[in-house]
Amino acid sequence: MPELTRRTALTATAALAAGAVTAPRAFAEDHHHGSPEPFDEVYRGRRIRGRSTGGHHGGYLVTVDGVELHLMQNADGSWISVVSHYDPVPTPRAAARAAVDELQGARLLPFPTN
């Protein structure tokens, strides 16, 4: 059995602490029975909306000023968007807000699908 090193112990402690900090916030903000709650708000002058699309995989649709923001849920439950895919956030609402922040007033253009 491998010996526990200080580095391994510190890494495990940091991972547990990060999970403890983000998990309750994500659940409290948007989750209801395991799926995100719908939202419709103006954030920094932009209309952001989100709702479940139903379906077998529990899809979720988010729009910024009526244009679809493509989202993906990671295996750990966090969300990323096509605009801010290097910064996972706890909810689709947080992903929409992060996209608005990243766009800095620019329009969200439709994402081409094949």
N, C-alpha and C positions, 0 to 999 in steps of 0.2 A: 504494500500500500504506500502511495507517495506521501512524503512528509509535508506537513502544512508549513508553508513559508510565510513570512510577514507580508510579502507582496500579494500572495493569494488571499490571505485573510483581509487585507485592506481593500482589494478589488471586490471581494464578496460583500464586505460591509458597505462600500460605496454603492454597489448595485442594489442592495436591499434598501438603503436609505433613499435612493432615487425613486425606487418603486413605491415606497411608503409615502413620499411627498406627492407624486403625480397621480396615483391611483384614486385617492379619495376625491380630489378636485375634479377629475374627469367624470367620475360617477355622479357627483353632486350637480355638475353643471348641465349635462345634456342627456344622461342615460335614464331610461325607464324600461325595466324588464329586459335589460341587455342590449337595447337598440337606442340610438340617439333620438332625442326629441326633435320634432320639427321646429324651425325658427324662421322668422321673417322680421328683419330689422334694418335700420339705416345705420351703417358703421362708417364713420369718417366721410359722410356724404354719399356713400354708395349703398344701394339696396342689395342686401345679401339674404338669400333664402335657402332653406334646406328642408328636405323631406325624404321619407323612406319611399323607395320605388317598389317595395315588396319583393316578391320573387323568392326563389329558393335560397339564394345567397344573401338575401337581405340588403340589396343595393340601396344606395343613398344618393340623391341628386342635390347638388348645390349650384346655385347660380349667383353671379355677380352682375348686377344691372341687366338681368335677363339672359346673360350668356353663361352656358354651362361651364363650371369649373370641374375639370376631371380630378377625381379623388381616388385614393386607394387606401384600404385599411391594411396595416401591417399585421404580422402574426402576433405581435405583442399588444394589439388593440389600439395602437397609435394610428394617426392619419397623416397622409402627405398629399400634396396636390401637385399638379403639373407646374405650378408657379413656384412653389417653395418645397421642392421634394427633398432637400437636404436637411430640413428642419421638422421632424415629426412633432405633431401636436396631439393632445388628448381627445379632441372631438372634431366633427365636421365644421361646427361653428368656429372653432379656433382656427381651422384650416382656411376658412373663408376670410376671416379677419387677417390672418397672416398673408394671404394672397393680396388683399387690399393694401396692406402695409407695403408689400414688395412692389406692387404696381406703381406706387407713388403718383397716383392720379391718371396713369395711362389706362386706356381701355383694355379689357380682357378680350382677346381675339378668339374666335371659335377654333377649337383644336381639331385638326383634320383627322378623320377616321378612315381606315381602309375598308 
